[in-house]
Amino acid sequence: MEPVEFELRQALSRRTPPAGFTERIMGEIRAEPRHHWKGWRWAAVGALATSLSLGVFAWRERSDQRALVADQQADDILFALQSAGGKLNLARDAVLRSGRRGSR
Amino acid sequence: MKKIFVMMFVFCCFQLVAQQGAQLRMDLVNLEEKADEVVSLNLEGESLEGGRKLLMLRKGVTEPVRSLLGKIKGIYMRRFWFKRKKEYSEEDVSPIREQVAGPNWVRLFEVKESGKTQRVGVYSYVENDDVKGVTVVSEDEQEFTVVNIVGPVDLETLSDLGEGIGISAMKLATTEIPSGDALPAPQDPKAESSEK
């Protein structure tokens, strides 16, 4: 028998496990934390929900701000047009008055 | 192809110049320094568009006012108020007076009644027989106001706005969007004026 063959036979030969081997392995399996990823999953769901709520809040804030600005701009347009119209009427009325005075 | 681009460029330049022509330079530094209260409005581009869109949605806006709003390209207003009388001089307001006396500007009214201190001038910027802008200048002992509107302005509608006609059903601080898709039918300005 070749030395290599002898070594292989020795390595592959059946051996009896030491006493308490099965219990030790089973104990280790039980002690190992199972479903470790579950915590991460909930953290991810929480982060997603928070970012979504923040996004919706920011979007609403921005639209409210835009609405306020547009409202102010609309008021400004009216204010300017009404001022111009008011002054125009003053001038027109004065012209009409002077016309009436002239015709008398 | 090149010719078309050149023509388009020239056309755009003309449009730009035409718009600038009706737009006054509001450089009234002296008045700003002397005035106790200054109202300054520059409504153009996005600021005009935002306000205009909202106004179009409001209740009680008549068709002539909608049409006026739709054509305006810019509104520029300055109002100076002084605590004391005669605080500003003719020289202070000359930058505006000189511009409205320039080419293409037509004086529609210029009124100064005897015994009254107020003087009002209405000028329109005319190009190729089309009104491209209107400027209203009002001077009083304690106030100087100039409103420069760029775009084709119907003076009749502007006058109605001055009397609160055409928008009288609106509250300035709120926006009332009509229920349903249809916008309200334009109201009769005469009926509104008789209500007052």
Contacts between the chains, C-beta under 8 A, distances in Angstrom:
chain1	res1	chain2	res2	distance
A	66	B	50	7.8
A	69	B	50	6.6
A	70	B	50	4.2
A	70	B	51	6.2
A	70	B	53	7.0
A	70	B	54	4.7
A	71	B	54	6.4
A	71	B	173	7.4
A	71	B	174	8.0
A	71	B	175	6.2
A	72	B	51	7.8
A	73	B	43	6.7
A	73	B	47	5.3
A	73	B	48	7.3
A	73	B	50	4.8
A	73	B	51	3.1
A	73	B	54	7.3
A	74	B	50	7.8
A	74	B	51	4.0
A	74	B	52	7.6
A	74	B	54	4.2
A	74	B	55	4.8
A	74	B	58	7.5
A	74	B	175	7.3
A	75	B	51	7.6
A	75	B	172	5.2
A	75	B	173	7.0
A	76	B	41	5.3
A	76	B	43	5.9
A	76	B	47	7.9
A	76	B	51	6.3
A	76	B	75	7.9
A	77	B	43	5.9
A	77	B	48	7.0
A	77	B	51	4.5
A	77	B	52	6.7
A	77	B	55	6.4
A	77	B	69	7.4
A	77	B	75	6.2
A	78	B	55	7.1
A	78	B	161	7.8
A	78	B	167	6.6
A	78	B	170	8.0
A	78	B	172	6.4
A	79	B	41	7.4
A	79	B	77	7.8
A	80	B	41	5.5
A	80	B	43	6.9
A	80	B	75	4.7
A	80	B	77	4.4
A	80	B	147	5.6
A	80	B	149	7.7
A	81	B	68	7.7
A	81	B	75	7.1
A	81	B	147	8.0
A	81	B	149	7.5
A	81	B	158	6.6
A	81	B	161	4.9
A	82	B	161	5.4
A	82	B	162	6.0
A	82	B	164	7.3
A	83	B	77	6.7
A	83	B	79	7.3
A	83	B	136	7.8
A	83	B	145	6.4
A	83	B	147	5.7
A	83	B	162	7.9
A	84	B	77	7.8
A	84	B	134	7.3
A	84	B	136	4.4
A	84	B	147	3.9
A	84	B	149	6.4
A	84	B	158	6.0
A	84	B	161	7.9
A	84	B	162	7.1
A	85	B	158	4.6
A	85	B	159	5.5
A	85	B	160	7.0
A	85	B	161	4.0
A	85	B	162	2.4
A	85	B	163	7.0
A	86	B	162	4.1
A	86	B	163	7.8
A	87	B	120	5.3
A	87	B	122	7.6
A	87	B	136	4.7
A	87	B	138	4.5
A	87	B	145	6.7
A	87	B	147	7.3
A	87	B	162	7.3
A	88	B	109	7.8
A	88	B	120	7.8
A	88	B	122	5.5
A	88	B	136	5.8
A	88	B	155	6.6
A	88	B	158	5.8
A	88	B	159	5.4
A	88	B	162	5.8
A	89	B	159	5.5
A	89	B	162	4.6
A	89	B	163	6.3
A	90	B	111	7.4
A	90	B	118	7.0
A	90	B	120	5.2
A	90	B	138	7.4
A	91	B	109	4.2
A	91	B	110	7.7
A	91	B	111	4.5
A	91	B	120	4.1
A	91	B	121	7.3
A	91	B	122	5.5
A	92	B	109	6.8
A	92	B	159	6.7
A	94	B	111	4.1
A	94	B	113	5.3
A	94	B	120	7.3
A	95	B	109	5.9
A	95	B	111	6.1
A	97	B	113	7.5
A	98	B	113	7.5
